[in-house]
Amino acid sequence: MRKEDRLIFLFSRLNPDKYEISRIEELLKTRPDWDYILEKSWNEGVSCLVYYHLNNSEFKAYVPSQYLEQLRNYYHRNSARNMIISGETKKILKIFNEENIKAIVLKGIFLAENIYKNIAFRPIGDIDILVRKDDLSEVDKILKSSGFLATTNHRDALSIAPPSPVNSLVYLKKTPGAVVHLHWHLINTTWPLDSLVNKIDMERIWSCARATRIGGIEALTLAPEHLLIYLSQHSLTHSFDRLILLADILETLRHYKERLDYELVVGEAERFNLSPVLFYSLSFASNLLNFEIPELERLKPAGFSLSDRIFSLFMRKGVRHYWLSYLIYLSMEKGFFSKLSFMGRTLFPSPYVMGHNFALPLSNINAFHYYRRIVRNFF
C-alpha cells in the first residue's frame, strides 16, 4: 500500500488516537505526493476530513500552502452544497410533520449532523428519506408541490407486487437544488436480492426507530443496531467503492459505543438473513481502517467457501472491486439452482427494475433495453 493511502486512511476518522497521530507525523515527514492525496481523498469522499486534520493541528506545517488551499476549497464547496441539502431537508420534514407523515432520515444528512457533528465533514449526495409505502402517493404530491419532479411514475412502484429489489424513487428540483431519494425499504438495488427484501421486517424497523432532529426539525432515525446493519449492507452493495462508506461504519460504532447492543446487532442480522453481509462489511472496515469490532467472530459464516477465500484475499490486499459484493450475495443463495436463478435474474431483471435502471416508465421497456444493459455492464 502506498504511504499516501495510509495517510488518507488515518485521516479518515474524527479522532485519531496517539499511535495514529504519531504514524501520521512519521508519514508526513517523508514528503508524500500531495497531488495524489488531493485527488484520491476527493474520490474517496474524505477530503474534508483530511483538511480538518491538517488545518487544525501541528500537521499544517508539513503541507505546501497551495495544497492546503485546494483542500480548503473542497471543504467550503462541500459545506455550501450540504447547507443547500440541509435547507431542503428541513422544508420537506416540516411539511411531513404538518401532514403527519412519518419519515426516517437515512445516511448523509443524519450522519453529517449527528455522527460527524459537522455538516461540512461528510459529502452528501442527495436527501435519503424512508417512508411507508402506504404513504407514497401522498409523499409524491408533497414533493411535486414543493418543486420536485419524479424521474419515474410512482404508480409503477405501487403496481408491482413485492418483493422487488428496487424500492426507491428519485425526485429532482426544477431549479438547481437537492435531489430526493425516496425509499420505502432498506434494500434498494438492481441486483436480484428479493429474498433479502422478504426477510427484512420493515414494521420492526419502524417500531424500533428513534426520534432525532435534523436542523432543529423533528424526524426519525434508525435504531443504532439497525443503522449499523443498514450501513454495512449499503457499503457492501456498493463494493466499498468509497472510503467514506467504511468511515461511516467506524464513526457510528464510536459514536454509540456502550449504547450499542451487540447482542441485538447479532440477533437482528440473523433475523434479517444479513449476518454474512454484516460480517464481510465489518471485517473489511476493521482490516482497512485498523480497528477492532466486538462480536465480529460470532457473525462469521459457517464453513469456508470459495467466496470466503476470494473475499479474504481481496480484504488483505485492500481491493474494492465492483464484483466483490455480487460474489457475496451469490454465495448466500442456497443450492445450485438458486444460484443459477440469481445469475439469470441478474442478466434479465424484471421490466420494473429495468425501468428504474433507465429512468423510464414500466410500459416503455422493451428488448432493446435488455440488450443495452448487457452490453453496457458486461462488455
N, C-alpha and C positions, 0 to 999 in steps of 0.2 A: 504493500500500500504506500502511495506517495505521502511524503511528510505533510504536504498541503492538505490532503484528505484527512489526515489525522488531526490537523488543526481545526478544520471545519467541523469534524465530529465533536471535538472538545468544546468548540464554541456553540454547539447547537443545544445547549442546556442552559437553564436560567441561572443556576447557582453551582458552578464547578467547585469541587472540594479542593483541599490544599494540595493533594497529589496532582490533581488535574491542572491546577494553576501552575504548579512547578513544571509540568510537562509542556504546557502552553509556552511558558517563558523559554524553555530549552529549544523548542521548535522555532520560535520567533527569532532567536539568535542565529539560526542557520540561514537567514536571508531567503525565505521562501519565495516562490513565484507568485507575486500578487495579482498578476493578470489572470492566472489560473484560479486563484482563490475567489476573486470577484465573480468570474463567470460561473464557476462551479457552485458557489454558495447561493447565487441568484437562482440557478436552475434547480437547486435542492430546496429552495424555499426558506433558507435560513440566513440570508444576507443581513436581515435586520437584527438578528441575534448576534451575528458576527460584529456588526457595527456597535451595538450596545456594549459588548465586552471591550472592544478596542477603544472606544471613546470615553469610557468611564473607569479607566484603570491605568496603571503604570505601563500597560502594553502599548499605549498610544505612541510612545517614543520609538517603537520598532517599526511603525508603519509609515512609509513615504506619504507625504501630505496629499499628493494627487489621488492616491488610492483611498485614503480616509475620506476625502471629499466625495469621491464617487459612491462610496458606501453610504455617506450621509445623504446623498441624493436619492439612493434606493430607499433609504429609511423614510425620508419625508414623502416620497412618492407613494409608498405603501401606506403611510399614515393618512394621507389625503384621500386615497381610494377607500380605505377602511372607514373613514369618517362618513363618506357618502353611503356606504353599505349600512353602517350603523344607523344613520338617519332614516334610511328607507325601512330598515327592520323595525325601528320604533314605531313608525307610522303604521305599518302593517299590523304589528302586535296590538297597538292601541285600538284599531278597528276590530280586530278579532275579539278583544276583551269586551268591547261595546256590544258585539253581536253574540257574545257567549260561546265563542268557538275556541276550544282548547287547542293549543299548539305547543309542540316540543321543539325547541331550537337545537339543531344538530351542529356539530363540528365548529366551523370557522368562527363566527362572531361570539358564540358561547365560550370557546376555548380562549380566544384572544382576551375577552373581558374577565373571565372567571378563573382560568387556569394560568395564563401567562401574565395576567393583571396589567396588561398594557396593550391597547388596541393596535399599536404600531409594530409589535414584535412578530406577529404571525400574519402572513398573507391570507386574504380571504377571497376565494374565487367567486362565490355567489352566496345568496341567502338560502341556507338549507333549513327547511321547516317541515316537521312531521305533523300531519293532521289525520283525523279519522277519515276513512274512505267515504263514510256516510255524509261527511261534511264537504265533499269535493265540489259539488255543484255550487254550494253557497260560497265557498272559498274562491272558486273560479269567477263568480260575479264580483266579489270584493276586489280581487286583483285587477280585473279588467276595468272596473270603475276607478281604480287608483292609477290608471295609466299603463298597465302592463298588457302585453299581447301574448297569448299562448302560441307556442310553436306547433302544437298538435291539438286536436279536439279532445276535451276531457270526456266527452261521451264515448269515445273509443275505449278509454280506460274503464268506464263503468259497464260497458257492454261485454267485457272479457271476463269469463268465469275464472276464478282463482284455481290453482296457483299460477302466477306469472312471475318470472324473474325481474321483469321491468315494472317498477312501482313508483313512478315519478312523472311529473310534467315540468316543463321549463317555461318560464314566463319572462319576456324581455320588455324593458321600458321603451316607450315610444321615443322619448328623448334620452340622451346619454344618462345612464344611471346604473343601478344594480340589476342583477339577474336573480330571479327567484327560482329555486329548485325545490319544488313541492313534492314531498314524499308521503306515502301512506303505509309504508312497510320499511323495515330496516334493510332488507335485501333489495338492491337495485343494480342490475347488471344485465347485459345482453347474453351472458352465458346461461346455460340451462340449469339454474340452481332451484328448480321448482320444489325439490324435496326439502331443501332448507327453508323455503318460504312456508311450507306446510308445518314444519317443526316449530317455528318461532311463534309463540303465543303473543300476539300484539295486545290483547286485552291485559295480559300480565305486564307487558311493557308500560302500558298506560296507567295501570293501577299502582305501579312502583315509582312512577315519575315524581320528581321533586320540584318544588317551587323555586324559582330563581328570578333574577331581574336582568334585563338587557337594556342598558342605557336608562335605567330607572323605571322601565315598564315591566309589569308583571308578565311572567311566562313560565314555561315548564322546561325542565331538562331531564335527561335520562338519569335513572338511579346510577350511582358510581359504578356498581358492578356491571350494569348493562352498558354504560358508557365505555368501559374498558373492553368489553366483548365487541361492541359495535366498532370502536376504533381499530381493533385488531382485525375484524372481518373486512373493514373498509381498506386497511393497509394492504392486506394480503390480496384482495381483489385487484388492487392497483399495482401488485407486484413490488411493493415498497419503492415505487419509482421516484419518490422524493424523500429526502431525509426528514423533512418536517413531519411526515406521517409517523415516523418512528419517534421523533421528538415529542409528538403529541401523546404517545403512549407513556413515555418516560415521565413527562411532566404531570400527566394525570395520576400516575402511580405516586409521585412525590407529593402532589397536592393533597390527595385524600389520605395518604399514609395509614395511620391506625384506624381511620374511619372506613377503610375498605375491608369488607368482609370476604376474605379469600375462600372460606368455605362456601359462601354463597356464589362467588365467581365460578368456582369449580362446578357447583351444582347446577347453576343456570346454563353454563356452557354444555354440560351433559344433557340437560333438558332440551336445549335447542339444537343438539347434534353439532355443536360448534367447538367441541373440545380440541380436535386436531387443528382447526383454524386458529384457535386461541394459542395453542402450544407453538405452532410454527411461527406465528407473528411475534409472540413474546420472546421466543428463542432468538429470532433474527434481531429484534431490537436489543436484547440483552447482549448478544455477541457483538453487534456493530457499535453500540454505544457504551459497552463495557459496564453494565450494572447488573446486580443480582435481583432476581424476582422470586419471591416466596411461592411455594406450592407449584413451581413450574413442572417438576418431575411427575406430579400427580396427573397432569394433563397429557403426558406423553402417550401416543397411541400404542396399543399392544403390538408386539412383533416388530419387525424391522424390514419394511418392504423396499422395493426398488425406489419408489418415490422418496422414502425417508433417506436413502443413501444419496440420491441426487440432491435433495434439499440440504442435507448436511454438508455436501461438497460445496454447493453454492454459498451456504452460510459462512463456512470457513474462509472462502475467498471474497466474501462481501459482494457477490454477484447478485444484481437485481434485474432479472430478465422477465419480459412480458409473459412468457410461457410458464414461469415458475408457479404462479398461482393456479393456472389451469391444471397443471400436473397434480397439485394438491387436491383440488376439487374432484378431479377424475379419480384419484386414488380413494376418495371417500365413497364412491359408488361401489356397492357390494355385488360381486359376481360379474362374469364376463359379459353377459347380455345387457346388464345395466350400464356397464362402461361403454359398450358398443352403442347403446341408445343415446348416452350422453354425448358421444362424439358425433353421432348423426344429427342430433338437435343443435349441436354447435355449428355444423355446416349448413343446416337448413332449419333455422328457428321459425317460430310462428310468424304469420303476417303482422301481428301486433308488435312483436319485438322488432321486426324489420321496419315497421313504420316509425318506431322510436329511433332506430338507428339512422334513418334517412330524414327524420323530421317531416314525415308525410302522413296524410290520413290513411287509415287502415285500408280503405277502398281503393287507394291508388297503387298499392303494392302489387307487382307482377313478377314474372320470371326474370326479367331483365335486372331487377334489383338484387335478386339472389346471385346472378352471375357477377354483377359489380361487386357485391360483398365478398365473394370467394376470391376474385382477382385482387381486390384491394388488401385483403387480410392474409392471403396465403401465397401470393406470388410477388 
